[in-house]
Amino acid sequence: MLINLKQILCCVFFISINYYCSAQAPIDTTETVLAGGIRQVVKIEGRDRSKPLFLFITGGPGSEGIYDENKAYLDELKKYFTVVAWDQRNCGQTLKLNPSPVKLTVKLYENDTHELVTELLRQFHQKKLFLMGWSWGTVLGFYMADKHPEQLYAYMAVSPAVNQWESERISLAEMKQKAVQQKNATAIAELNKIKIPFENGEQNYYDRKWLSLLNGETIGDTTSFKKYFTENTEMMELFKEANVNFSATLLKVKCPIYFFVGRSDHQTNFAISEAYYRKLIAPKKDIFWFEKSGHLIPVTEPALMQQIVIDKILPGINL
């Protein structure tokens, strides 16, 4: 049988063009991924789905990862990455879809993170991704850097939880001193009710309330703010379980690691973060200081945070 070479070449050309267009196409979708035996919701956005994956793990525990406000600190990244935001187990849309059928533990969330990363890499036909964790999200990020570095191009720890109870003890002492200096009787009374580790959600609420107010910040809707701590019992127990001290348990990682630290962060103490950074051994590492920020770097300096990723981290990674 004679084969028309021109027809074959045309066919190959159109297949190639279709593949190229598909790979270069933008993506903006909300999907469910099976992880840890339940369906977990992710928002995937980017201008070019062939770009490297970038997974952002938000703080909490108990905070939604998918919400409109995250555009401010993820939008610029979407030009260079396929960005994934995640509603973790018992949070946001994942909670509405299927509450956790088992007791919440740190190990459960670590497993969820690994399964989510593995599935994202499989679906996008990529070998590695960029991972950024913020606050509680850094607990999960350090787990991935420790146990599964082969899946990460780089790990970025924003406001890292390095030795949380030591941070809390330092912060409480500082707040008490400031309350006395300001002669704030209400603050003194409520701060004196706090024990470290926190014994209940009320103590956690008083701590976070005065951590914000004594530093001149606002807490928005005070009723909702208080409910997060006093009515979110299971999440508060999870926070207590996350009694990490990476400065003693994790001294070496096998992937590039970067610290983003607020100069006035007293919640995950900036000095503890810096001391750990200097001690940690990694194939590549750096620390970036945010002079106008405390704990809320993605909210207070989102443009700088993204620019560091784009200009200083991405060019140094061998994709």
Backbone bond lengths (Angstrom), bond angles and torsions (degrees), N, CA, C in turn:
res aa  C-N    CA-C-N  psi(-1)  N-CA   C-N-CA  omega(-1)  CA-C   N-CA-C  phi
1 M - - - 1.461 - - 1.521 109.36 -
2 L 1.332 115.49 133.25 1.448 120.13 179.32 1.519 110.24 -78.77
3 I 1.332 115.34 139.25 1.456 120.75 179.73 1.520 108.62 -111.86
4 N 1.304 115.95 126.78 1.455 121.61 179.67 1.521 109.16 -79.95
5 L 1.335 117.41 105.90 1.465 122.36 -177.20 1.522 111.24 -61.20
6 K 1.318 117.07 -36.72 1.468 120.74 -179.41 1.521 110.46 -63.11
7 Q 1.349 115.63 -41.14 1.467 119.19 179.38 1.524 110.76 -65.34
8 I 1.334 115.89 -41.01 1.473 119.70 179.74 1.526 110.44 -61.32
9 L 1.343 115.90 -46.66 1.459 119.77 -178.91 1.512 111.85 -62.87
10 C 1.325 116.69 -38.61 1.473 120.66 177.79 1.516 110.47 -63.85
11 C 1.340 115.41 -41.78 1.468 120.50 -179.66 1.525 110.41 -62.91
12 V 1.339 116.09 -46.78 1.469 120.84 178.82 1.516 110.48 -60.88
13 F 1.336 116.13 -39.93 1.462 120.84 -179.27 1.525 110.82 -61.25
14 F 1.333 116.80 -47.74 1.458 119.96 -177.43 1.528 112.15 -68.33
15 I 1.342 116.55 -36.04 1.463 119.68 176.00 1.526 109.60 -62.82
16 S 1.336 116.05 -43.35 1.461 120.67 -179.70 1.518 111.03 -63.69
17 I 1.332 116.28 -43.33 1.470 120.48 179.82 1.524 110.78 -63.82
18 N 1.325 116.85 -43.07 1.467 120.34 179.99 1.516 110.72 -62.38
19 Y 1.324 116.32 -42.01 1.475 119.86 178.94 1.514 110.14 -64.28
20 Y 1.346 115.84 -44.17 1.467 120.21 -178.12 1.527 110.00 -62.01
21 C 1.310 117.14 -45.46 1.468 120.94 -179.02 1.522 111.18 -62.75
22 S 1.353 115.30 -40.34 1.462 119.45 179.18 1.516 110.63 -64.71
23 A 1.338 116.86 -43.75 1.456 120.96 -178.12 1.515 111.57 -66.16
24 Q 1.350 116.47 -35.11 1.454 121.05 -176.49 1.525 112.39 -86.68
25 A 1.316 117.89 -4.76 1.461 120.97 -174.22 1.526 111.04 -70.12
26 P 1.343 116.89 146.02 1.466 119.80 175.15 1.523 110.84 -69.15
27 I 1.310 116.38 163.11 1.459 121.03 178.72 1.520 109.50 -136.43
28 D 1.309 116.38 136.86 1.464 122.86 177.17 1.525 106.52 -154.39
29 T 1.309 115.69 94.07 1.452 119.48 -173.19 1.519 111.38 -148.44
30 T 1.307 116.53 152.62 1.463 123.10 172.00 1.517 107.51 -111.71
31 E 1.321 116.28 123.11 1.456 121.44 -174.34 1.528 110.54 -128.60
32 T 1.324 116.10 165.38 1.462 121.00 170.54 1.521 108.68 -111.23
33 V 1.316 115.08 139.37 1.463 122.10 178.27 1.522 107.95 -122.89
34 L 1.313 116.97 133.44 1.460 120.17 177.81 1.527 108.41 -77.41
35 A 1.326 115.75 117.17 1.462 121.45 179.05 1.515 108.60 -146.84
36 G 1.303 116.27 130.27 1.454 119.89 -178.98 1.521 113.41 65.00
37 G 1.308 116.35 25.86 1.464 120.98 177.01 1.515 114.75 82.59
38 I 1.338 118.89 1.60 1.466 121.18 177.52 1.524 109.46 -130.41
39 R 1.336 115.77 165.30 1.453 120.80 177.94 1.529 108.50 -85.07
40 Q 1.326 116.26 125.25 1.458 120.85 -178.27 1.530 108.86 -118.43
41 V 1.319 116.43 136.46 1.460 122.31 -170.03 1.522 110.75 -93.07
42 V 1.325 115.46 132.39 1.460 122.04 176.30 1.524 109.17 -128.88
43 K 1.318 115.69 147.75 1.459 123.04 172.80 1.510 106.75 -108.76
44 I 1.343 117.25 123.26 1.458 122.43 -175.37 1.525 108.78 -117.68
45 E 1.343 116.43 122.43 1.460 120.63 -176.69 1.523 111.29 -140.26
46 G 1.307 115.40 144.71 1.450 120.69 175.74 1.515 110.67 177.26
47 R 1.320 115.78 159.83 1.462 120.54 -179.60 1.518 111.85 -81.84
48 D 1.328 116.17 -18.12 1.466 121.20 -175.76 1.525 107.79 -150.44
49 R 1.311 116.78 108.48 1.463 120.98 -174.05 1.530 113.46 -66.58
50 S 1.324 117.88 -9.51 1.458 120.17 177.30 1.529 112.16 -85.27
51 K 1.334 117.12 -7.74 1.467 120.81 178.50 1.527 110.09 -68.42
52 P 1.344 117.86 159.37 1.463 119.61 179.75 1.526 112.43 -62.04
53 L 1.320 115.68 148.07 1.457 121.81 179.64 1.523 110.71 -74.21
54 F 1.334 115.10 144.34 1.465 122.40 177.85 1.525 107.11 -134.51
55 L 1.323 117.45 109.94 1.464 122.16 -179.41 1.517 109.64 -99.74
56 F 1.342 116.08 125.17 1.459 121.60 177.50 1.531 108.43 -106.37
57 I 1.341 116.46 124.34 1.465 121.59 178.51 1.523 107.73 -110.24
58 T 1.321 116.21 116.07 1.452 120.75 -173.69 1.524 112.38 -78.94
59 G 1.333 115.62 176.65 1.459 121.83 -178.42 1.516 112.84 -82.42
60 G 1.314 115.82 -162.22 1.459 121.29 -177.43 1.528 109.68 138.80
61 P 1.340 117.42 -126.12 1.472 126.74 -2.05 1.521 111.16 -69.86
62 G 1.319 114.71 155.31 1.458 120.52 177.66 1.511 114.10 104.95
63 S 1.324 118.02 0.16 1.465 120.88 -178.11 1.524 111.10 -92.38
64 E 1.336 115.80 143.94 1.452 120.45 175.43 1.520 109.61 -68.18
65 G 1.319 116.18 144.12 1.459 120.65 176.09 1.515 112.12 -101.66
66 I 1.348 116.79 -17.02 1.459 121.66 -178.37 1.523 108.58 -112.40
67 Y 1.319 116.48 108.93 1.463 121.07 177.18 1.521 108.32 -161.99
68 D 1.330 116.44 159.74 1.464 121.04 -172.49 1.522 112.90 -59.12
69 E 1.348 115.62 -35.70 1.459 118.61 -175.39 1.531 112.76 -62.95
70 N 1.331 117.18 -22.07 1.468 117.73 -176.79 1.528 112.05 -68.77
71 K 1.331 117.36 -11.94 1.453 119.74 179.66 1.529 111.42 -60.35
72 A 1.307 116.24 -33.00 1.463 120.15 -177.16 1.524 112.00 -62.36
73 Y 1.329 117.33 -33.36 1.451 118.03 -177.35 1.529 113.91 -111.92
74 L 1.323 116.68 10.37 1.464 119.65 175.71 1.526 112.59 -126.02
75 D 1.329 118.15 -17.19 1.464 120.61 -171.32 1.526 113.68 -60.33
76 E 1.322 118.37 -45.00 1.456 120.30 -178.14 1.528 110.70 -65.20
77 L 1.327 116.34 -33.29 1.464 120.65 -179.99 1.524 111.63 -65.05
78 K 1.332 116.88 -26.30 1.458 120.92 -176.69 1.530 112.37 -68.37
79 K 1.319 117.04 -12.88 1.466 120.10 175.76 1.529 111.18 -77.25
80 Y 1.331 116.45 -22.41 1.455 121.37 -173.06 1.529 113.24 -117.90
81 F 1.333 116.88 -14.91 1.454 121.84 -176.19 1.529 110.07 -136.94
82 T 1.321 114.94 163.63 1.462 120.70 162.66 1.524 105.66 -93.55
83 V 1.326 116.01 108.76 1.463 122.44 -168.76 1.531 110.68 -93.85
84 V 1.331 115.57 131.22 1.462 121.78 -179.21 1.528 109.12 -117.43
85 A 1.339 116.03 121.46 1.467 122.20 170.99 1.524 107.44 -105.49
86 W 1.322 117.62 147.69 1.469 121.42 -167.97 1.522 111.23 -134.98
87 D 1.330 116.10 128.19 1.460 121.92 168.22 1.523 107.19 -89.13
88 Q 1.341 116.14 106.10 1.453 120.82 -175.27 1.538 111.79 -68.24
89 R 1.308 115.33 172.27 1.459 122.62 178.08 1.539 110.78 -49.57
90 N 1.320 116.17 131.22 1.463 124.45 179.84 1.522 113.68 62.62
91 C 1.344 115.14 28.38 1.462 120.78 176.68 1.534 109.51 -131.36
92 G 1.331 116.23 143.59 1.454 122.07 170.32 1.511 115.13 49.54
93 Q 1.333 115.46 -131.69 1.463 120.76 -175.58 1.527 112.55 -68.62
94 T 1.321 117.17 -29.22 1.468 119.81 177.16 1.517 110.54 -64.96
95 L 1.329 117.19 -40.80 1.466 120.83 177.39 1.523 111.08 -63.32
96 K 1.338 117.40 -42.85 1.472 121.14 179.18 1.527 111.04 -63.34
97 L 1.301 115.83 -35.28 1.463 120.48 -176.90 1.522 112.09 -75.18
98 N 1.335 116.09 -45.27 1.472 120.01 -179.86 1.523 110.30 -162.60
99 P 1.336 117.40 102.58 1.476 119.72 174.89 1.520 110.36 -58.79
100 S 1.324 114.89 150.70 1.458 119.24 -178.72 1.523 110.56 -59.77
101 P 1.334 118.01 127.09 1.461 120.70 179.29 1.528 112.81 -79.92
102 V 1.331 116.95 -6.15 1.466 120.86 -178.36 1.525 109.55 -129.26
103 K 1.305 116.13 162.51 1.458 122.70 -179.88 1.529 110.68 -59.06
104 L 1.332 115.61 138.58 1.456 120.85 -179.73 1.524 110.50 -75.19
105 T 1.315 115.67 130.05 1.468 121.84 175.44 1.523 108.66 -138.96
106 V 1.312 116.33 158.82 1.457 120.20 176.52 1.522 110.13 -60.89
107 K 1.329 116.65 -40.76 1.457 120.96 179.63 1.526 111.49 -59.31
108 L 1.317 116.61 -37.67 1.459 121.63 178.91 1.530 110.43 -63.15
109 Y 1.316 116.81 -43.82 1.467 121.03 179.01 1.522 111.21 -68.38
110 E 1.318 117.29 -36.42 1.463 120.09 176.45 1.523 110.31 -62.16
111 N 1.322 116.13 -43.83 1.456 120.61 178.97 1.529 111.05 -64.59
112 D 1.346 116.26 -41.96 1.467 120.12 176.45 1.524 110.71 -56.56
113 T 1.329 116.32 -44.58 1.465 121.31 -178.24 1.516 111.07 -60.74
114 H 1.323 116.23 -47.35 1.464 119.77 -179.58 1.518 111.40 -63.29
115 E 1.322 117.73 -43.68 1.467 120.45 -179.58 1.524 110.81 -66.19
116 L 1.336 117.32 -38.16 1.463 120.29 177.76 1.524 110.39 -63.68
117 V 1.317 117.71 -47.68 1.464 121.59 179.21 1.527 110.55 -59.02
118 T 1.318 116.59 -45.81 1.469 121.16 -179.19 1.519 111.20 -60.36
119 E 1.331 117.03 -42.36 1.459 121.03 -178.93 1.526 111.81 -70.03
120 L 1.330 117.19 -39.85 1.462 120.21 177.41 1.531 110.66 -61.54
121 L 1.318 116.10 -44.40 1.465 119.94 179.13 1.525 110.88 -62.40
122 R 1.312 116.20 -39.83 1.467 120.32 179.39 1.529 110.62 -64.23
123 Q 1.328 116.10 -48.44 1.461 119.92 -175.79 1.525 112.52 -65.97
124 F 1.326 117.05 -34.46 1.461 120.28 -177.86 1.527 112.83 -97.46
125 H 1.332 116.31 5.95 1.469 121.66 176.54 1.534 111.18 55.17
126 Q 1.321 115.35 45.40 1.457 121.03 178.31 1.528 109.55 -121.99
127 K 1.323 116.09 152.47 1.464 120.92 -177.32 1.526 112.76 -89.78
128 K 1.341 116.19 -28.44 1.461 120.61 -177.21 1.523 109.31 -143.50
129 L 1.341 115.49 167.17 1.455 120.58 172.78 1.529 109.84 -141.90
130 F 1.323 115.53 169.16 1.458 122.97 172.67 1.525 107.86 -92.71
131 L 1.313 116.54 135.50 1.463 121.25 -177.77 1.519 109.55 -123.76
132 M 1.335 115.63 129.07 1.458 121.66 174.29 1.518 109.15 -124.60
133 G 1.331 116.34 124.34 1.458 121.48 175.38 1.516 109.84 -114.62
134 W 1.332 115.24 145.95 1.464 120.82 179.82 1.535 108.39 -124.17
135 S 1.332 117.59 123.97 1.460 123.60 175.68 1.530 110.22 57.89
136 W 1.349 119.26 -117.26 1.466 121.34 176.34 1.524 110.80 -53.29
137 G 1.328 116.98 -34.77 1.459 120.44 179.19 1.511 112.96 -61.23
138 T 1.346 117.58 -22.83 1.467 119.19 178.63 1.522 111.79 -72.87
139 V 1.323 117.66 -24.31 1.470 120.01 175.26 1.526 109.11 -60.98
140 L 1.328 116.21 -44.18 1.460 121.64 179.30 1.527 110.61 -71.69
141 G 1.331 115.87 -35.06 1.456 120.07 178.42 1.515 112.60 -66.91
142 F 1.335 117.11 -42.95 1.465 119.70 177.59 1.533 110.49 -63.36
143 Y 1.330 116.53 -35.00 1.471 119.66 176.14 1.527 110.40 -60.17
144 M 1.342 116.43 -46.53 1.468 119.59 -179.95 1.525 111.27 -64.28
145 A 1.329 117.38 -41.82 1.467 120.59 179.57 1.524 111.28 -64.03
146 D 1.322 116.23 -32.29 1.463 121.20 -179.59 1.525 112.13 -79.02
147 K 1.320 116.27 -50.17 1.466 120.96 -171.19 1.525 114.79 -94.78
148 H 1.313 118.38 -26.20 1.467 120.48 -175.42 1.532 111.64 -136.51
149 P 1.323 118.20 51.11 1.474 120.39 -177.87 1.523 113.10 -63.70
150 E 1.329 116.75 -23.26 1.465 120.36 -179.26 1.524 112.26 -65.88
151 Q 1.334 117.35 -14.61 1.466 120.93 179.81 1.525 112.79 -95.67
152 L 1.332 117.18 -0.65 1.464 120.86 -173.67 1.527 112.03 -118.09
153 Y 1.333 116.06 128.93 1.460 120.03 166.77 1.526 109.34 -69.40
154 A 1.344 114.94 -40.71 1.462 121.11 -179.86 1.521 108.57 -164.76
155 Y 1.330 114.57 151.96 1.465 121.08 174.69 1.523 108.64 -117.58
156 M 1.327 116.32 129.11 1.456 123.02 179.51 1.525 109.49 -114.72
157 A 1.320 116.35 117.10 1.467 122.42 -177.14 1.525 109.26 -102.13
158 V 1.328 116.26 109.21 1.462 122.34 -178.30 1.522 109.15 -99.23
159 S 1.333 117.28 122.79 1.465 121.91 -174.91 1.529 109.41 51.06
160 P 1.337 117.50 61.00 1.465 120.84 -169.24 1.529 114.01 -68.25
161 A 1.336 114.67 137.35 1.464 121.99 173.70 1.523 107.29 -86.42
162 V 1.303 117.07 95.03 1.467 122.29 -174.07 1.524 111.11 -94.51
163 N 1.317 116.59 -53.05 1.473 123.18 179.00 1.519 105.88 -140.61
164 Q 1.353 115.77 83.49 1.456 119.83 -162.86 1.521 113.95 -66.05
165 W 1.323 117.83 -43.20 1.473 117.67 -176.37 1.523 111.33 -70.45
166 E 1.316 118.01 -30.86 1.466 119.56 173.99 1.530 109.97 -66.67
167 S 1.341 116.48 -40.09 1.464 120.23 174.99 1.520 110.73 -59.07
168 E 1.330 116.12 -43.62 1.475 120.34 -178.04 1.530 110.91 -64.73
169 R 1.323 116.77 -39.91 1.467 119.57 -179.68 1.532 110.99 -65.12
170 I 1.331 116.03 -43.66 1.462 119.96 178.40 1.525 110.58 -62.99
171 S 1.320 116.12 -45.46 1.457 121.84 -178.56 1.530 111.62 -61.93
172 L 1.329 117.34 -43.87 1.463 120.85 -179.02 1.529 110.88 -62.74
173 A 1.320 116.63 -43.08 1.473 120.25 178.69 1.527 110.30 -61.86
174 E 1.330 117.01 -41.77 1.470 120.80 179.28 1.522 111.15 -64.97
175 M 1.332 116.98 -41.58 1.463 120.27 -179.90 1.522 111.74 -65.38
176 K 1.325 117.20 -41.13 1.464 120.42 178.55 1.521 110.76 -61.77
177 Q 1.309 116.10 -42.58 1.458 120.54 179.06 1.531 110.93 -62.73
178 K 1.340 116.57 -42.95 1.456 120.88 -179.75 1.520 111.11 -67.17
179 A 1.338 117.21 -39.29 1.470 121.00 179.48 1.524 110.94 -63.32
180 V 1.324 116.98 -39.69 1.471 121.22 177.60 1.521 110.03 -65.75
181 Q 1.327 116.76 -43.92 1.465 120.89 179.57 1.528 111.38 -60.78
182 Q 1.329 116.59 -36.84 1.465 121.20 -179.35 1.528 112.41 -87.29
183 K 1.346 116.04 -2.56 1.475 122.04 -178.70 1.530 111.24 53.87
184 N 1.348 114.98 43.05 1.459 121.99 -178.84 1.529 108.11 -93.88
185 A 1.337 116.27 96.76 1.463 121.51 -173.80 1.527 112.22 -63.52
186 T 1.325 117.08 -38.42 1.469 120.41 179.95 1.518 110.52 -64.77
187 A 1.314 116.50 -45.51 1.467 120.63 179.07 1.521 110.80 -61.94
188 I 1.326 117.24 -44.56 1.464 120.84 -179.78 1.525 110.54 -59.40
189 A 1.336 117.01 -45.68 1.466 121.60 -177.94 1.522 111.51 -63.65
190 E 1.332 116.82 -44.82 1.467 119.83 -177.06 1.527 111.56 -74.05
191 L 1.306 117.36 -36.64 1.468 120.13 178.39 1.523 111.32 -67.06
192 N 1.307 117.02 -31.16 1.466 120.75 178.97 1.528 112.43 -70.64
193 K 1.323 117.66 -12.76 1.466 121.87 177.98 1.532 112.15 -84.68
194 I 1.329 116.39 -9.83 1.458 120.72 -172.68 1.533 111.51 -87.27
195 K 1.316 114.63 134.03 1.464 122.14 171.67 1.526 108.14 -117.03
196 I 1.319 116.61 144.36 1.466 121.71 176.41 1.526 108.49 -112.85
197 P 1.343 119.12 122.02 1.461 128.98 -0.61 1.534 111.95 -65.14
198 F 1.337 116.88 155.08 1.453 121.41 179.72 1.527 110.38 -59.47
199 E 1.315 115.63 134.90 1.463 120.08 -179.69 1.522 112.54 -86.95
200 N 1.317 117.03 -21.42 1.465 121.15 -179.76 1.528 109.32 -159.58
201 G 1.343 114.85 174.20 1.454 120.89 -177.81 1.513 113.27 -65.21
202 E 1.329 117.08 -30.56 1.463 120.36 -179.88 1.532 110.52 -63.64
203 Q 1.327 116.49 -43.28 1.460 119.61 178.21 1.530 110.85 -62.60
204 N 1.319 116.18 -41.35 1.458 120.57 177.66 1.525 110.69 -61.63
205 Y 1.339 115.85 -40.46 1.468 120.90 178.54 1.522 111.22 -63.12
206 Y 1.327 117.46 -48.22 1.465 120.13 179.56 1.529 110.73 -58.50
207 D 1.320 115.73 -41.52 1.459 120.36 -179.56 1.520 111.06 -61.00
208 R 1.335 117.08 -52.63 1.458 120.45 -176.33 1.534 111.51 -70.00
209 K 1.312 116.68 -32.13 1.463 120.86 177.26 1.525 110.49 -60.30
210 W 1.327 116.53 -52.57 1.468 119.61 -175.57 1.517 112.41 -78.74
211 L 1.311 117.42 -22.95 1.455 120.52 173.47 1.524 109.50 -61.53
212 S 1.325 115.96 -38.54 1.463 120.94 177.76 1.528 111.57 -76.09
213 L 1.328 116.32 -52.99 1.466 120.27 -172.64 1.521 112.99 -65.69
214 L 1.314 117.40 -39.88 1.463 119.99 -178.36 1.528 111.92 -71.89
215 N 1.342 116.20 -14.65 1.463 120.46 175.77 1.526 111.63 -101.69
216 G 1.340 115.97 13.20 1.454 120.88 175.58 1.508 115.04 76.83
217 E 1.346 117.81 18.26 1.450 121.51 179.26 1.520 110.57 -99.46
218 T 1.314 116.60 167.69 1.458 121.64 177.33 1.522 109.65 -108.48
219 I 1.331 116.70 160.69 1.467 120.36 179.89 1.528 111.75 -120.28
220 G 1.329 116.75 11.46 1.459 120.24 175.52 1.513 112.67 66.75
221 D 1.317 116.06 -134.55 1.468 122.33 179.57 1.530 108.74 -69.59
222 T 1.328 116.55 105.76 1.466 120.26 -174.92 1.527 112.48 -66.09
223 T 1.340 117.27 -32.35 1.463 120.06 179.55 1.526 111.08 -65.44
224 S 1.346 116.46 -48.10 1.461 120.50 178.94 1.517 110.97 -65.43
225 F 1.331 115.70 -38.33 1.461 120.88 179.86 1.528 110.42 -60.74
226 K 1.324 116.22 -43.71 1.458 120.24 -179.53 1.525 111.22 -69.22
227 K 1.333 116.71 -40.19 1.466 120.82 -178.92 1.522 111.60 -61.10
228 Y 1.327 116.14 -35.22 1.473 119.85 -179.49 1.530 110.58 -55.13
229 F 1.331 116.20 -38.50 1.464 120.54 -177.59 1.526 112.91 -89.13
230 T 1.324 117.55 -39.93 1.464 120.23 -172.48 1.523 113.77 -87.01
231 E 1.341 118.13 -21.64 1.462 120.59 -177.71 1.529 112.17 -112.10
232 N 1.307 117.00 0.21 1.465 121.59 -177.28 1.531 108.57 -106.59
233 T 1.320 115.71 56.89 1.466 122.10 -169.96 1.522 113.16 -56.74
234 E 1.337 116.44 -45.99 1.465 119.73 -175.74 1.528 111.19 -63.82
235 M 1.340 116.44 -39.02 1.456 119.75 178.83 1.527 111.72 -69.65
236 M 1.326 116.72 -36.21 1.457 119.78 178.50 1.535 111.08 -66.29
237 E 1.325 115.99 -34.96 1.467 119.68 175.49 1.522 110.73 -66.19
238 L 1.339 115.60 -36.84 1.461 120.30 177.12 1.527 110.04 -63.95
239 F 1.328 116.36 -41.01 1.468 120.69 178.35 1.523 110.65 -61.49
240 K 1.329 116.90 -41.24 1.461 120.61 178.82 1.526 111.38 -64.98
241 E 1.348 116.18 -35.28 1.471 119.98 -179.78 1.529 111.32 -68.40
242 A 1.345 115.52 -29.80 1.466 120.17 -177.26 1.527 110.52 -77.41
243 N 1.325 115.23 56.48 1.464 121.93 -177.70 1.531 108.41 -86.64
244 V 1.330 115.19 70.26 1.454 120.04 -173.13 1.526 111.46 -85.08
245 N 1.309 114.97 151.04 1.457 121.60 169.78 1.526 106.47 -145.35
246 F 1.334 115.37 77.43 1.455 120.22 -175.59 1.526 112.20 -64.43
247 S 1.316 117.47 -23.37 1.458 119.78 179.46 1.521 111.53 -66.26
248 A 1.343 116.08 -14.89 1.466 120.46 177.21 1.521 112.38 -109.06
249 T 1.341 117.30 -25.42 1.470 120.17 -171.49 1.527 114.41 -109.78
250 L 1.326 118.14 -17.99 1.465 120.59 -177.28 1.531 108.46 -135.47
251 L 1.318 115.75 97.30 1.464 120.43 -174.79 1.527 112.93 -108.62
252 K 1.351 116.95 -5.29 1.452 120.43 -179.09 1.514 110.21 -150.95
253 V 1.326 116.81 135.89 1.462 121.64 173.78 1.523 108.58 -128.94
254 K 1.334 115.86 160.20 1.459 120.58 -174.73 1.525 112.84 -110.04
255 C 1.334 117.04 20.93 1.457 120.85 175.01 1.529 108.43 -133.78
256 P 1.328 118.31 158.00 1.466 120.00 175.12 1.522 110.94 -58.21
257 I 1.334 116.58 140.40 1.460 120.67 -177.12 1.524 109.43 -138.44
258 Y 1.329 115.77 139.79 1.455 121.52 -175.59 1.521 109.94 -134.57
259 F 1.323 116.05 134.60 1.456 121.89 -179.53 1.529 109.32 -104.66
260 F 1.341 116.03 132.86 1.456 123.14 174.07 1.536 106.04 -115.16
261 V 1.333 116.87 111.91 1.463 120.42 -170.11 1.530 111.14 -126.71
262 G 1.326 115.97 129.46 1.456 121.41 175.37 1.523 109.84 -77.45
263 R 1.311 115.95 132.23 1.455 120.44 -176.72 1.529 112.02 -61.18
264 S 1.324 117.51 -26.98 1.471 120.51 179.98 1.526 111.91 -115.33
265 D 1.332 116.54 30.81 1.467 120.58 178.25 1.527 109.77 -79.05
266 H 1.315 115.79 112.86 1.464 121.11 177.32 1.532 111.71 -107.20
267 Q 1.340 117.41 -9.54 1.468 120.77 179.42 1.526 110.47 -77.81
268 T 1.322 116.79 -48.97 1.464 121.38 166.43 1.518 103.98 -113.24
269 N 1.280 116.10 93.29 1.462 123.98 -162.78 1.531 113.69 -50.48
270 F 1.314 116.02 125.98 1.462 122.64 -175.56 1.536 112.78 -60.85
271 A 1.324 116.51 -35.88 1.470 119.36 -179.50 1.524 111.20 -69.95
272 I 1.330 116.68 -37.71 1.466 120.98 176.83 1.526 109.86 -64.67
273 S 1.337 116.05 -41.39 1.468 120.50 178.88 1.518 110.96 -62.13
274 E 1.319 117.10 -44.04 1.459 120.77 -178.79 1.532 111.20 -65.65
275 A 1.320 116.69 -42.70 1.469 120.23 -179.95 1.532 110.45 -62.74
276 Y 1.327 116.30 -40.02 1.467 119.79 179.18 1.524 110.96 -67.87
277 Y 1.319 116.59 -41.91 1.462 120.69 178.19 1.528 110.69 -55.82
278 R 1.305 117.11 -44.48 1.464 121.07 -177.58 1.531 111.36 -66.59
279 K 1.330 116.70 -30.06 1.461 121.48 -178.05 1.528 112.32 -82.64
280 L 1.329 116.39 -31.82 1.462 121.08 -172.25 1.526 111.95 -69.59
281 I 1.330 116.06 134.18 1.462 122.81 177.71 1.525 108.83 -99.06
282 A 1.329 116.61 129.92 1.463 121.59 -179.63 1.517 108.84 -151.63
283 P 1.346 118.41 155.81 1.463 120.21 179.11 1.526 112.57 -61.53
284 K 1.335 115.84 -27.90 1.465 121.48 176.79 1.528 106.58 -156.31
285 K 1.337 116.76 136.41 1.453 119.10 179.80 1.524 109.73 -153.83
286 D 1.337 115.25 159.60 1.458 121.14 174.89 1.526 107.68 -161.69
287 I 1.313 115.48 160.13 1.461 120.79 176.73 1.519 107.68 -126.59
288 F 1.339 115.68 134.11 1.455 122.16 -178.84 1.528 108.81 -118.94
289 W 1.324 115.70 126.98 1.467 121.48 -176.79 1.528 110.87 -97.87
290 F 1.315 114.77 139.25 1.462 122.18 178.27 1.523 107.81 -114.27
291 E 1.330 114.59 100.38 1.455 120.90 -170.00 1.524 113.26 -69.62
292 K 1.326 117.79 -22.44 1.467 121.33 -177.20 1.524 111.91 -100.87
293 S 1.315 117.75 9.75 1.468 120.46 -171.57 1.515 112.87 -123.00
294 G 1.345 112.77 153.14 1.440 121.18 165.52 1.512 107.91 -103.35
295 H 1.342 115.84 -114.09 1.458 120.79 -177.19 1.531 113.13 -85.34
296 L 1.325 117.85 -18.42 1.469 121.56 -168.00 1.523 112.91 -101.44
297 I 1.306 117.34 49.33 1.461 122.32 -175.75 1.530 113.44 -51.11
298 P 1.355 120.69 -47.05 1.466 119.13 -178.80 1.525 113.69 -62.51
299 V 1.329 116.92 -21.35 1.465 121.52 -179.96 1.524 111.23 -92.52
300 T 1.324 116.99 -41.01 1.458 121.02 -173.42 1.527 114.14 -86.22
301 E 1.329 117.27 -33.09 1.470 120.35 179.14 1.533 111.06 -137.04
302 P 1.345 117.02 58.71 1.470 119.58 -176.17 1.522 113.83 -65.31
303 A 1.326 117.80 -36.96 1.462 119.99 -178.08 1.525 110.83 -65.63
304 L 1.330 116.75 -44.28 1.462 120.39 179.74 1.522 110.57 -64.68
305 M 1.327 117.09 -41.97 1.465 120.91 -179.65 1.527 110.80 -57.88
306 Q 1.326 116.25 -46.82 1.461 120.15 -178.69 1.525 111.83 -69.82
307 Q 1.333 116.76 -37.04 1.453 120.21 -178.15 1.523 111.37 -65.91
308 I 1.327 116.48 -35.23 1.465 120.49 176.86 1.529 110.15 -62.75
309 V 1.337 115.53 -43.65 1.471 119.64 178.73 1.527 110.43 -60.64
310 I 1.328 116.14 -45.86 1.465 121.51 -173.99 1.526 112.16 -73.33
311 D 1.335 116.51 -43.40 1.470 120.49 -172.37 1.523 114.25 -92.04
312 K 1.330 117.84 -29.97 1.450 119.82 -171.79 1.524 114.80 -112.44
313 I 1.333 117.48 -26.52 1.464 119.51 -177.61 1.520 111.87 -100.55
314 L 1.325 116.89 -52.13 1.466 120.75 -177.11 1.528 113.42 -55.73
315 P 1.340 119.87 -45.18 1.479 118.91 -178.28 1.538 113.93 -63.44
316 G 1.315 117.43 -22.15 1.462 120.02 -178.01 1.516 114.56 -91.42
317 I 1.320 116.54 2.53 1.471 120.61 -178.71 1.525 109.78 -101.61
318 N 1.298 116.32 132.19 1.462 122.37 178.76 1.526 109.07 -85.70
319 L 1.314 116.58 97.76 1.483 120.93 -176.28 1.517 110.75 -77.91
